[in-house]
């Protein structure tokens, strides 16, 4: 299961994201399991490309994720201090997993 999650996350192209739920669907597991795999084994994959359903990066690493988003020209939404990914423009569909 961890290998499927990591493979799915690795397939998300630069400038795009998937939600935890999208990764879970593509990997055939639950969204909480995706978070656990990324927390324990996801340091060598583009973990910042996995966001919550509101487009926010993992709590505690938002600044590092934001730097990656800016470097990759990921579409963002700015509302005051609240910065999140524009899911309408940046989401990578689960049916495209593996097609980078």
C-alpha positions in Angstrom: 0.0 0.0 0.0 2.8 2.5 0.9 4.5 1.8 -2.5 1.2 2.6 -4.3 0.8 5.9 -2.4 4.4 6.9 -3.1 4.2 5.9 -6.7 0.9 7.9 -7.1 2.5 11.0 -5.5 5.6 10.7 -7.6 3.4 10.7 -10.7 1.9 14.2 -10.0 3.6 16.6 -12.4 5.2 19.9 -11.4 2.6 22.7 -11.0 -0.2 20.3 -10.2 -1.6 18.7 -7.0 -3.9 16.0 -5.8 -5.9 15.9 -2.6 -5.4 13.3 0.0 -8.7 11.7 -1.1 -7.6 11.7 -4.8 -4.3 10.0 -3.9 -6.2 7.5 -1.7 -8.6 6.7 -4.6 -5.8 6.2 -7.1 -3.8 4.1 -4.7 -6.7 2.0 -3.4 -6.4 3.1 0.2 -7.8 5.6 2.7 -7.0 9.3 3.0 -5.6 8.9 6.5 -3.3 6.1 5.3 -2.0 8.6 2.6 -1.1 11.0 5.4 0.7 8.4 7.4 2.7 7.1 4.4 3.8 10.6 3.5 4.7 11.5 7.1 6.7 8.3 7.6 8.2 7.6 4.1 7.3 10.5 1.8 10.4 12.7 2.2 11.8 11.5 -1.2 8.6 12.2 -3.2 7.0 15.6 -4.0 4.8 15.5 -0.8 3.9 19.2 -1.2 1.8 18.2 -4.2 -0.7 16.5 -1.9 -3.1 19.0 -0.3 -6.3 18.9 1.7 -9.7 19.3 0.1 -9.4 23.1 0.5 -6.1 23.3 -1.2 -4.0 23.7 1.9 -0.7 21.9 2.3 0.2 19.7 5.3 0.1 21.6 8.6 3.5 22.4 9.9 5.2 22.5 6.5 3.1 25.2 4.8 6.0 27.6 4.2 8.2 24.9 2.7 5.3 23.8 0.5 4.6 27.4 -0.5 8.2 27.8 -1.7 7.8 24.7 -3.8 4.5 25.9 -5.2 6.0 29.2 -6.3 9.0 27.5 -7.8 6.7 25.2 -9.8 4.3 28.0 -10.8 1.4 26.1 -9.1 -1.8 28.2 -9.4 -2.6 29.7 -6.0 -5.4 31.6 -4.3 -4.6 34.5 -1.9 -7.1 35.7 0.6 -5.2 37.8 3.1 -2.8 35.6 4.9 -4.6 32.5 3.7 -2.7 31.0 0.7 -3.9 27.8 -0.9 -3.7 26.0 -4.2 -6.3 26.8 -6.8 -7.8 23.3 -7.1 -9.9 24.3 -10.1 -6.7 25.0 -12.1 -4.1 22.8 -10.4 -5.8 19.5 -9.7 -4.3 16.4 -11.5 -7.1 14.0 -12.2 -6.8 10.5 -10.8 -7.3 9.0 -14.3 -4.1 10.7 -15.4 -2.0 9.2 -12.6 1.1 7.7 -14.2 0.8 9.9 -17.4 3.4 12.5 -16.8 
